[in-house]
Amino acid sequence: MLNLLSPQYYWPGIVQDVRNYCKHCEICQFNKKSKQKKFGLMQNLPSVSEPFEILSIDTVGGLNYYNSTKRYIHIIIDHATRYIWTFASKSVTTDTYINCLKQIFQIQVPKKILSDRNAAFTSSKFKHFLRNHNVKQLLTTANRPQTNGKIERVNQTIITRLKCKLNSYQGNIAWTKLLPQVTEEYNNTPHSVTKFPPSYLMYGKLPYDSLIQNQELYPSIEEARKIAQKRSDDYHNVNKERYDIHFKPSNFKIGDLVMYEKFQYPNTRKLSPPFSGPYKILKQYSEVTYKIDKPNPLTKKKSEIVHSTRLRPFNPA
């Protein structure tokens, strides 16, 4: 705009006036992507060394076409040991998740469970189940899978291994028949971060048929868990340093007006505004999590909890 005005007009402070006008233009704010760093540095989950301190749970779908009527894999991972449990099912309901967790609770009841905000996890029945077992529930923000990064990476690994086995198998076989084998192989393979097999960190020994014959090469289970914790912490710190280069601290305050970056699938609605709003900050839960007065059509609530990476300051005219 300055290039259009300056050849024909001039007044003292024209540059600053033009900048302020563009900064407060609502059309520009809602339709132009910002080139500045997004808000929200990587946060630290509690560092754990003992099994069953924190479990993460997630689901992978779209598997009903592979010689089975079941279409979902429910994956649960222990944060300290990286040990996983997998379950196949036909549905994604509160009862489905409760039945999965009941099988794990027979081994030991965890202190905390981390999941996304799927309706099954936020239902009163699921919350009541956790309260009855004295389990604290942790929820990620919507459209922010990075918060539960451990299980997101496991999802990819399990699907890749399952795909390889299924497509190399001679004849037709249901993917559900191969899932236990894939899960066992994962748990008995040294993890890329901890360098220990999850089975060893969980139980202190390896199965008798493990390909790793000499488990005496590993230190005692207590020492191994401490080493695994140190390696996990170091890995997280390196990732945080790389991640934070591209972001800046969020400094929103209660009452601030913000725009929300809408989630859009690739190659859809290219001419739609990428932002909606403005919305008001109602509450701050953490350094990166806020409640805004944005109605949620799924939950019918008048507000929504969002991550700061999807927020951008709104400058009223």
Backbone hydrogen bonds, N-H to C=O, Kabsch-Sander energy under -0.5 kcal/mol:
donor,donor_aa,acceptor,acceptor_aa,energy
4,L,1,M,-0.6
5,L,1,M,-2.0
6,S,2,L,-2.7
8,Q,5,L,-1.5
9,Y,5,L,-3.0
14,I,11,W,-1.6
17,D,13,G,-2.3
18,V,14,I,-2.4
19,R,15,V,-2.1
20,N,16,Q,-2.5
21,Y,17,D,-2.2
22,C,18,V,-2.4
23,K,19,R,-2.4
24,H,20,N,-1.6
25,C,22,C,-0.8
26,E,24,H,-0.5
29,Q,25,C,-2.2
30,F,26,E,-2.3
31,N,27,I,-1.2
32,K,28,C,-2.1
38,K,246,H,-0.8
39,F,308,S,-0.5
40,G,248,K,-3.0
45,L,43,Q,-0.6
53,E,50,E,-1.0
55,L,112,K,-2.0
56,S,77,I,-2.4
57,I,114,L,-2.2
58,D,75,I,-2.1
60,V,73,I,-2.5
63,L,71,R,-1.6
66,Y,63,L,-1.1
67,N,65,Y,-0.8
71,R,89,S,-1.5
72,Y,89,S,-2.1
73,I,60,V,-2.7
74,H,87,F,-3.4
75,I,58,D,-2.6
75,I,73,I,-0.6
76,I,85,W,-2.5
77,I,56,S,-2.3
78,D,83,Y,-2.8
79,H,54,I,-2.5
79,H,77,I,-0.5
82,R,78,D,-2.3
85,W,76,I,-2.4
87,F,74,H,-1.9
89,S,72,Y,-1.8
97,Y,93,T,-1.8
98,I,94,T,-2.4
99,N,95,D,-2.4
100,C,96,T,-1.8
101,L,97,Y,-2.5
102,K,98,I,-2.3
103,Q,99,N,-1.1
104,I,100,C,-1.1
105,F,101,L,-2.9
106,Q,102,K,-0.9
107,I,104,I,-1.7
108,Q,104,I,-1.9
111,K,52,F,-2.0
112,K,53,E,-1.0
113,I,136,K,-2.2
114,L,55,L,-3.1
115,S,138,L,-2.1
121,F,118,N,-1.2
122,T,118,N,-1.5
123,S,119,A,-0.6
127,K,123,S,-2.1
128,H,124,S,-2.3
129,F,125,K,-1.9
130,L,126,F,-2.1
131,R,127,K,-2.4
132,N,128,H,-2.2
133,H,129,F,-0.8
133,H,130,L,-0.8
134,N,131,R,-1.5
135,V,130,L,-2.6
136,K,111,K,-2.8
138,L,113,I,-3.2
140,T,115,S,-2.2
142,A,305,I,-0.8
144,R,141,T,-1.0
147,T,144,R,-1.5
148,N,145,P,-1.3
149,G,146,Q,-1.3
152,E,148,N,-1.5
153,R,149,G,-2.2
154,V,150,K,-1.6
155,N,151,I,-2.4
156,Q,152,E,-1.6
157,T,153,R,-2.0
158,I,154,V,-3.0
159,I,155,N,-2.3
160,T,156,Q,-2.3
161,R,157,T,-2.5
162,L,158,I,-2.6
163,K,159,I,-2.5
164,C,160,T,-2.2
165,K,161,R,-2.2
166,L,162,L,-2.6
167,N,163,K,-2.3
168,S,164,C,-0.9
169,Y,165,K,-0.7
169,Y,166,L,-0.6
171,G,169,Y,-0.7
175,W,66,Y,-1.6
177,K,174,A,-1.4
178,L,174,A,-0.7
178,L,175,W,-0.7
179,L,175,W,-1.3
182,V,178,L,-2.3
183,T,179,L,-2.6
184,E,180,P,-2.4
185,E,181,Q,-2.5
186,Y,182,V,-2.1
187,N,183,T,-2.2
188,N,184,E,-1.5
189,T,186,Y,-1.1
191,H,196,F,-2.1
195,K,191,H,-2.1
199,S,187,N,-2.9
200,Y,197,P,-0.8
201,L,197,P,-1.8
202,M,198,P,-2.0
203,Y,199,S,-2.7
204,G,200,Y,-2.1
205,K,199,S,-0.6
210,S,207,P,-1.9
213,Q,211,L,-1.2
215,Q,213,Q,-1.3
217,L,214,N,-1.4
218,Y,215,Q,-1.5
224,A,220,S,-3.1
225,R,221,I,-2.1
226,K,222,E,-1.5
227,I,223,E,-2.5
228,A,224,A,-2.6
229,Q,225,R,-2.1
230,K,226,K,-2.2
231,R,227,I,-2.5
232,S,228,A,-2.3
233,D,229,Q,-2.6
234,D,230,K,-2.4
235,Y,231,R,-2.2
236,H,232,S,-2.3
237,N,233,D,-2.4
238,V,234,D,-2.0
239,N,235,Y,-2.1
240,K,236,H,-2.8
241,E,237,N,-2.1
242,R,238,V,-1.9
243,Y,239,N,-2.7
244,D,240,K,-3.0
245,I,241,E,-0.7
246,H,243,Y,-1.7
247,F,244,D,-1.2
248,K,38,K,-2.4
255,G,281,I,-2.4
256,D,253,K,-2.4
258,V,279,Y,-2.9
259,M,312,R,-3.0
260,Y,276,S,-2.7
261,E,259,M,-0.5
261,E,310,R,-3.2
262,K,260,Y,-0.7
262,K,274,P,-2.5
264,Q,262,K,-0.5
268,T,265,Y,-1.2
272,S,269,R,-1.3
275,F,30,F,-1.5
276,S,260,Y,-2.1
279,Y,258,V,-3.0
281,I,256,D,-2.4
282,L,280,K,-0.5
282,L,291,K,-3.4
283,K,291,K,-1.4
285,Y,283,K,-0.5
285,Y,289,T,-2.5
286,S,289,T,-1.5
290,Y,306,V,-2.5
291,K,283,K,-3.0
292,I,290,Y,-0.5
292,I,304,E,-2.5
293,D,280,K,-1.4
294,K,292,I,-1.8
296,N,301,K,-2.7
300,K,296,N,-1.9
304,E,292,I,-2.2
306,V,290,Y,-3.1
306,V,304,E,-0.5
308,S,288,V,-2.4
310,R,307,H,-1.8
311,L,308,S,-1.8
312,R,259,M,-1.6
314,F,257,L,-2.2
